[in-house]
Amino acid sequence: MTTDADAVDEALATAQSRYLERRPGTRDLHEQARELLPGGNTRTVLYHRPVPLRVARAWDGMLEDVDGHTYVDLLGNYSAGLYGHSHPVIVAAVTDALQRGVGPGAHHAHEIELARAVSERFPSIERMRFTNSGTEANLMAVSAARVFTGRERVLVFRGGYHGGLLTFLDGASAVNAPYDVLIAPYNATETAVRMLEEHADTTAAVLVEPMLGAGGCIPGDPEFLRALRTATRELGSLLIFDEVMTSRIGRGGLQDRLGISPDLTTLGKYLGGGMSFGAFGGREDVMALFDPSRPDALSHAGTFNNNLLSMIAGHAALTRLYPPDVAEFHTARGDDLRTELAGVFRRLGAPFQVTGIGSLLNVHATTEPITRREDLAGSDERLKQLLFLDLLETGYYLSARGYMALSLAVTDEQLEGFLTSVEKVLAARPGLLSGAR
Ligand SMILES: Cc1ncc(COP(=O)(O)O)c(C=O)c1O
C-alpha cells in the first residue's frame, strides 16, 4: 500500500472544483447569504466546504438543490426527518392545525394526546413538559435536577452533544451555558463511577446519551450505562438520558433496549412530526416541581411549548407512521444497512468503518476500534470529505461528517443504489484509499 497524502489533497481539490462548477446557483446564493448571516450560515452543522449545498425542494426521501441536481436524502434532517418530506399524514395534520387557529394562547386537547402517546412509548416518562428544541429540553432537565437535589454540578461525557449550549464534543464549547460540569471519558465505567463518587455531595445529575450521536454514533456499553444507573441511585444524583436522537431506536428508545429506567429523559427531533420540538420528563416527583398550582412551583415558560403544529403533527406521526412494530422494523433495516456498508468497505479494503445502532449510522475514515470520541483522532477527514463529494455527484446526500439518519421514506431500491454507488466511487479511487493517513 502506498501512502500518498498529496494525492488525497489533490483529489479533494479537484472534487471541490467540480462541485463548484456544477453549482452556479448554490455559489451565488452563498455569496448573498454571507452578506446577512455570518459565513452565510444560521445552523452551524449544515456548513461544509467548499460551499454548502442549498436545497430548493424536498419530497419523500428526495432532495433537489437550487441547481437542479437531485439526491436520495440519507441524512434525514439529522434524525428529525424520520418521516421523510411532507408525508400526506403530516400534511393533513398540519393543515388541520392551521385550520383550527394556530396559537390559541391557551391549553388544548392536543398536548394531552401527544403526551399520552409519548408516555405510552417511554414508560419512565410519568410526567413531561414540551419545549421548542432538544437543547432547551436538556437545559430544563439539568436545571430541574439541580433544584430537586439542591446540588450544583453535572457529570457529562467527552464526545457528548446535548445542543448548542451543552456541547462536549472535544471538551466544553466556549458558548456553553455556564453550568458547573465535570467531563468524564465515555464508556470508561470505573473512571466515571469514581468521579461520581468523589463528587457525590455536589453532583445533581449525570447527563448522558446512551449512544453518542453527534459525537459519531458510538454506542454506550450496556455495562457502562448500567453502572451509571446504579451509582446515581446510590449517590442521590439523577440520571438523565438524552434520547433526543436515540428515542427512535426500537419501540421505546435505547432505555427500553437496555432495560434501564432513567430518572429523566430528554426528547426532540422527529417526535414533533418534523416541526420544531423538544420534551423533558420522567419521575413524577421531580416533574412535580413544575406544577403551577403549587405555591413553590418552578416556572417553565415558552410561547411555543404547546404549539398546535408540533402537537398535532407529532401525535399523528408517532401513532400512525411509527407505531412500535414499525419502529422495530425500521431499526432492523438500519442494522442491515450498516452490515452491508461495512461489507463494502471490507471487500474493497477501504480505510472506512461504519458505527451506530439501527437507523442512525456514521461513517468514519479509520479502521481502528471506536469506543469513544477520542478514538476518532486518527480518522482522515479529507477522505470523508472526498467520499461525501463523490456520493453527492452520484446522487446521494449524507452529512459531510459521515452521519446518516435513515428515514421511513427511503426505499430498499434507493438503499441498494447507495451501496452500489459507494462501491463504485471507492473502486474508482484505489490509490487514494490506500493513501489514508
Ligand atoms: C442527542 C442530542 N441532544 C440534543 C440535541 C439538540 O436538539 P436541538 O437541535 O433540537 O436543539 C441534539 C441535536 O442534534 C442531539 O442529537
The ligand as an SDF file (V2000), in Angstrom:
LIG
                    3D

 16 16  0  0  0  0  0  0  0  0999 V2000
  -28.5000   13.8930   21.4860 C   0  0  0  0  0  0  0  0  0  0  0  0
  -28.9480   15.2940   21.1670 C   0  0  0  0  0  0  0  0  0  0  0  0
  -29.3490   16.0870   22.1740 N   0  0  0  0  0  0  0  0  0  0  0  0
  -29.7770   17.3310   21.9430 C   0  0  0  0  0  0  0  0  0  0  0  0
  -29.8160   17.8500   20.6790 C   0  0  0  0  0  0  0  0  0  0  0  0
  -30.2740   19.2470   20.4630 C   0  0  0  0  0  0  0  0  0  0  0  0
  -31.5170   19.2690   19.8610 O   0  0  0  0  0  0  0  0  0  0  0  0
  -31.9890   20.5860   19.0620 P   0  0  0  0  0  0  0  0  0  0  0  0
  -31.1340   20.6610   17.8440 O   0  0  0  0  0  0  0  0  0  0  0  0
  -33.4310   20.3300   18.7710 O   0  0  0  0  0  0  0  0  0  0  0  0
  -31.7870   21.7330   19.9760 O   0  0  0  0  0  0  0  0  0  0  0  0
  -29.4140   17.0690   19.6090 C   0  0  0  0  0  0  0  0  0  0  0  0
  -29.4210   17.6010   18.2290 C   0  0  0  0  0  0  0  0  0  0  0  0
  -28.7710   17.1330   17.3410 O   0  0  0  0  0  0  0  0  0  0  0  0
  -28.9650   15.7510   19.8530 C   0  0  0  0  0  0  0  0  0  0  0  0
  -28.5430   14.9610   18.8600 O   0  0  0  0  0  0  0  0  0  0  0  0
  1  2  1  0
  2  3  1  0
  2 15  2  0
  3  4  2  0
  4  5  1  0
  5  6  1  0
  5 12  2  0
  6  7  1  0
  7  8  1  0
  8  9  2  0
  8 10  1  0
  8 11  1  0
 12 13  1  0
 12 15  1  0
 13 14  2  0
 15 16  1  0
M  END
$$$$
